[in-house]
Amino acid sequence: MNWNSWSEFFHMGGYALYVWGSYAVTAALIAGEILLLRARRNNALKLARRTVKYGKVEKDEGNNESTT
């Protein structure tokens, strides 16, 4: 598509709600994924520190994942 002005670009030929909405949802999902990854990393580091300190692995109460 060719746009003659910025307002036409932001309007997206009448599909602005769908276009910009999809960008917003994607950005929110990526931000959420980053936050979840950071939380998992911090939990893994805490577990590793406890393992080194005490020499054994203790199962976290909040962690439902099983490790084999």
N, C-alpha and C positions, 0 to 999 in steps of 0.2 A: 504494500500500500504506500501511497505517497501522501504526505501531509504538507499543507501549505502554512500551517502555524502550529504553535505549541498547544493551543486550545484544541485544535483538531486531533493532535497526537494524544492528549490526555482524554479526549472523548472517545477515541478508538472506534470511530464509525458507528457509535451507538452501542457498542459492546463493552464499555468501560467498566461497568460493574462486574462483569464476568472476568475480564482480563486482570484488573487491579485486585479484585477479590481473590483470584487464584494466586497472584503474587503474594498477597498478605497471608493466605493460609499456608503457602509453602514456606515463607519466612518464619511463621509461628511454629510450624512443625520442625524445621531445622533447629530453631532456638531450643525447643523442647528436647530434641534429641541430644543436643550438646549438654543441656543440664542433666539429663539422665545418665549420659556417659560420664560426666564429671562425678556424679554421685556414686556410680558403680566403681569408678577408679578409686575414690576415697575409701569406700568400703573394702576394696581389695587391698589397699595399702594398710588399712587398720588391721585386717586379718593377717597380713604378712608380718607386721610389727609384733602382733601378739604371738604368732607362731615362732618368731625368732626369740622373743623374750621368754616365753614359757615352754617352748619346745614341743607344743602339741597344738592341734587345730580344734577350736571350740566352735560348735555350730551356733550361728547367730539366730536369735529368736525371730527376727524380722525377715530373715532370708529363707524363702521357701524352695530355693534351688538345691538340688542334691548334686554332690560331687562324687565321682567315682574314679 
